Structure formats: C-alpha cells, structure tokens
Amino acid sequence: MELRTHALHVLRLADPAAKVAAMRALWQAAVEGAPLEPSAAIDEPAGVPGRPPRPALVAPARVPQRSVHTAAGRAALLHAIAHIEFNAINLALDAVWRFAGLPPDFYRDWLRVAAEEAHHFTLLAEHLATLGHAYGDFDAHDGLWAMAEKTKGDFTARMALVPRTLEARGLDATPAIQRKLAQAGDARAVEILAVILRDEVGHVAIGNRWYRWACARDGLDPLAHYAALARRYAAPRLKPPFNLEARRAAGFDDDEIAALAH
C-alpha cells in the first residue's frame, strides 16, 4: 500500500461509511510505516472527490437557517458541520496525492488530519442518528471544495487558503455554536465540538507550518504573499469575532493577528 496512491483511492470513495473505514485503515498503514513515494507524479482520474448523491449541493444562500431550539434545527446545524468534516477528509487526502516532491512529513501530517476529520465526521453522524437524521438529509454548499479546485495548481495557495483561512474560520465560529447548543440543552453536541476545536487547532497549525515552509523555500514574505493570494483566488473576507487564543495556539503570529483588523 503506497500511501499517496491509496490516499487517492480513499478520496474517490463515495460512501461516507466506506470512506471513514478506509481512512482508518490508511492511517494505520501510515503509522506502521507503509511505503511513501513523495516524488511520484500521479495523474488525476475521474471521480475526484468521491461524494454520495446526497446531500444536494446548493448555493450558500439557499442553505436554510433554523433555530437550534428545535430538534430539526439542531440536526440541520450538526449536519452542516458534518458536511464540513466530510469535505475536510477529502481536502486532506487531496493534498496528499496531488502535490508531489514535498518532504515526507508533509504527507504524514495530512494523513493524520484526514484520519482525525474522519473521526469527527463519525461523532457527528452518530449524534445525528440520535436526532433521527443522517448525513444527506439536508442541503449543503460546496464552498470548501470550490477553494480546493481553485488552488489545485498552486501548493502554496492551497496551504494559505484552505487550512489557514477557511478551516481557521471554524476556530472563530465554534465557541459561539457551542454556546447556542448548550442553551438548547444538547450537551453531547457541545462535547463533540470541543473535540473538533481541539483537533482543528492542530490542523490549522499544520497549514501554517507548510505555508511558511513554502514561503521560506520560495523567498516570499508570508504576510504580504498571503494578502496577494487572498486577492488572486477571491478568498472570503475574514470577519470578527476572532478566537485569538485558538489562532495563536495554531501558530498565527502577532503580525497576522493584527492584520485581521484590516
């Protein structure tokens, strides 16, 4: 089992349960030292990413907002988060197979991220089941994967704009979501989001690590180049409130924190 080739295989799996199980096996293989070929150039096949026929993907404005104080509203919110986690599995796997010629630690980092995202998806899917729902029951949008498509030819942009931009928004949003769910009496959902927030700090830190590695390799100033990439790829504008404690724990420096105000 060569790890990058197998990461592509797992990425192409459409069934969520099959993808999660295969991801668990892939991560175990990585831990046990399965072969890795960083220099291999792999042609992109059809079927990337593998996704189930549901949920239907609609424009973000068409995803309905519901009150978390109803069971259906909590289910819709948790479904939206599960959709993010499912996409995050795919995003991490895509980084593993797509970008050749990087240090071996890069691939191991993102395989670990994919395994943790699969765990998050499982926790959310299990909790959704207690609310009488399953992944696919609500419409969702495709914002995360759309940025992956935009940046598939630019490794540095991928690191800048997926983990340390889109996923870092989760660091900011999660505490407020936890408060809403706590007010609604859903203690289990609050616990699950605490696990996700803890792990996502590490995932954003990995994005920061490899973004800075790429900037150092190419002689780029990380702060100035980030601003240029955000403009070039039309990254969403970051809006407060910001979870500064989590962002600092994820490796954002003082200049990057200050830039959030502009």
VENFEN-V679009 format. One line per field, one symbol per residue. ss: DSSP state (H for helix, E for strand, - for the rest). phi: phi as a letter, one per 40 degrees, with the letter a starting at -180 (. if undefined). burial: # if it has 16 or more other ideal C-beta (glycine too) atoms within 10 Angstrom, else .. A space follows every 10 residues. Layout:
ss: ???
phi: ???
burial: ???
This chain:
ss: --HHHHHHHH HH---HHHHH HHHHHHHHHH H--------- ---------- ------E--H HH-------- HHHHHHHHHH HHHHHHHHHH HHHHHHHH-- ---HHHHHHH HHHHHHHHHH HHHHHHHHHH ---------E --HHHHHHHH ----HHHHHH HHHHHHHHHH HHHHHHHHHH HHH---HHHH HHHHHHHHHH HHHHHHHHHH HHHHHHHH-- -HHHHHHHHH HH-------- ---HHHHHH- ---HHHHHH- --
phi: .cccccdcdc dccccdcccc cccccccccc ccgdcbbccc cbccccgbcc accbcccbcd cccccbcccb cccccccccc cdccccccdc ccccccccbc gbcdcdccdc ccddcccccd dcdccccdcc cgbbchcbca bbcccdcccc bcbadccdcc bcccbccccc ccccdccdcc ccccgccccc cccccccdcc dcccccccdc ccccccdbgb cdcccccccc ccbfccccbc cbcccccccc hccccccccc cb
burial: ..##.###.# ###..#..## .##..##.## .....#.... .......### #...#.#... ..#....#.. ..######## ########## #########. .#...##### ########## #####.##.. #.#.##.### ##.##.##.# ##.####### ########## ##.##.##.# #..#.#..## .##..##.## ########## #####....# .#..##..## ..#.#..... .##..##..# ##...#.... ..
